[in-house]
Amino acid sequence: MAAREQGDAVADVRRDQMLSAAATLIAERGFSDTRIADVAERVGASPALVIYYFGTKDTLLTEALRWSERSFYAATEEMLRSTTTLRKRIQILVEWTLVPDKQTELTGDWGLWFDVWAQAFRHPEVNKDRAELDRQWRDLISRVVQAGIDAHEIQPLDVETFTIMWSSLLDGLVVQVALDDPVVHAQRARTVALDVAYRELGLTADGKRSPGR
């Protein structure tokens, strides 16, 4: 039993090494210019071993994105435990999402998302994984908003509709910021995202309820 557990631990480490290499290479070169052989070479393995773990290049892409998102969601859970107000939580989500194109370890890499979106448009299996990753993102936003309602910080509202609207807004703003759009720069995108959230949730900039909501 101990030997089997040790073998499983080694396999998990090896798999994480491959995912880390894939995430880095895809972010550097793009999905189309990253080969299975490149990932194998980066970790000192054979292409056959990479295929053994992931099957296809498309699967490697979506698993690399899941791997890169782990740190984001782990940090988010800690943030939810240490930050109690809805307004502050909304601000932190915006700061962690609408970062410049050079990503930090915390936020992962938006370049992976761009490649997943592009592949999902034509490949049903990638789109299935994309939908699950987007569901995780929307679930997080819904939890934050519902907690604000439960704490009586805001009036009850259609949480699902707000989540769909606001998550889509953030995704669109990220694309503009990451592409260095001369009009939709990071600070402007931040202002737009916060203004929309405050208005739809019935919050003022200082976190109080808006009159009449």
N, C-alpha and C positions, 0 to 999 in steps of 0.2 A: 504493500500500500504506500509506504514512504517513497519507494522508488518511482511509483506511478505519479505521485504528487509532485515529486521533484521534476519528473519529465514534463508534466503539464506546465509547471512554472517556467521551465526553460522554453517551452513552446510559446507561452504567452510573451515572454521577453523577446523572442525572435520575431513574433508577429508584430509587436509594438515597434521594433526596430524597422521593419519593412514599412509600416504605416508612417512612421516619422520620416523616413527617406522619401516615400511617395509624396507626402504632403509638401516637403521641401522642394522636391524636383518639379512637381506640378506648379507650385507657386512661382518658381524661377523660370520655367520654360513654357508652361501651358500644357494642357492635357495632350494635345495632338503631337507635341514634340517630346513627350516622355514615353519611353519604352519600358516594358517589363524588364528587359535586360539592363536598363539604366538603374532601376531600383535594385535589382539583384547585385549589380556591381557596387553600388553605394554601401551595401551592408555585407559584402563579401559572401554572397550566396549564389546559387545557380538560378537561372530563370525558371527552371522546373520547380524549384522549391517555392518560389513566389506564386506560381500558378497553383501549386498544391494547396497553399493557404487561401488563395482568393479566387481562383478559377478563371476570371476574366479581368481585363484591364478596366472595364466599366465598374466592376465590383470593387476593385482596388481604389478607384476614385472615390466612390461613395463611402467606403470604409475609412479612407484617409480623412475625409471631411468629418465623419463621426468622431474619429480619433482626435482631430484638431479642436473639436467643439467641447471635448471633455473638460478642459480647463475653464472654459467660459461658464459652463453650467455648474461646475463645482464652485467657482468663485461667486456665481449668482446665488447659490444656496446659502453660502456664508453671508452674503450681502443681505439676504432676506432675514436672516437671524439677527443681524446686528443693526439693521436700518428699519425703523418702525413706521415711518410716515410714507404715505402714498406719493406725495410730491417728490421726496428725496429719492425714492425708488425709481420713479419715472425719470428723474434727472440722471441717475446712474445708468439706467438702461440706454438712454440716449448717448451718454458719454462713451459707453463701452461699445456702442454700435457704430456711431458716426465718427469714427476715427479716421485720420488721414490714411492714404493707401499703404503706407508702411506699417504693417500690423505689429502689435505687441504679442507676447506669449499669451497674455490673458485672453485676447479676443480671437485668436486663431488667424486665419488668412482668408480674406474675402475673395482672393483669386480662385480658391477652390470652389466657392459658391458659384462664381461666374462660369466655371467649366461644368459644374453639375447642371446648372440651368441650361447651358447650351446642349449638353448631351441628353438631358431629360426631354427636350423638345422632340427628339427623333427616336429615342430608345425607351420603350415602355418600362423595362426593368429599372433603369436609372430613374425614371419618373416616379416609380413606386417608392423608391428610397428617398427621393426628393420630397415627396409628399409627407413621409414619416418625419423627416427632419424639420420641415416647415410646421408640422403639427406640434412638435416639441417646442418650437419657438413661440407659436401662438398660445400653447398651454401655459407657458411661463407668463406671458403678458396677461392672460386671463386670471391667473392666480394672483398677480399683483393687484389688478383692478378689483377682484372679488374681495380681497383682504381689506381694501380701502372701504368698500361698501359695508363689510361686516364690522369694521371699526367705526362706522358712522362718520367717516371723513367725507364721504360723498353720498348723494342720493342713489337709490337703485337705478340701474340702467341696463340696456341690452349689452351685456358684456361681450357676447360673441360678435355682434356687429362692430362694436368698437375695436375689438381685437383684430378682426379681418382688415378693417380700414387702416388702423394705425400700423400694424405690421407691414402691410403693403406700402404704406407711405415711407416707412423707414427703409425698406428694401430699395425702393426707387431712389431715395435720397442717397443711399450708400453708393449706388451705381454712379451717380453724378459726381460725388465727392471723390471716389476712387479713380475716376477718369479725369480728374482735375478740371472739371467744368469751370469756366471763368465766372459764371454767374452763381452757380450753386456750390459755393465753397463750404468748408466744414462748419464755420461759424454760422453762416446763413441757414444751412441745413439744420443745425441744432436749434436755432430760433424757431424755424418753421415747425419742427417736430414737437417742441415743447408747447408752442402756442396752440397747435391743434389739440394736443392731449389735454391741456388745461381747459380749453373751451369745451371740448366734448365731455370731459369728466366733471365740469362745473367747478373747477378750481381756479383761484386767482394765483398770480405769480408767487404770493407769499404762503400759499398752501391752504388758505381759507376757502370756504364755499363761496361761489359767486352768488350775488343777490338774485333771488328769484328762481334758483335752481332747486 
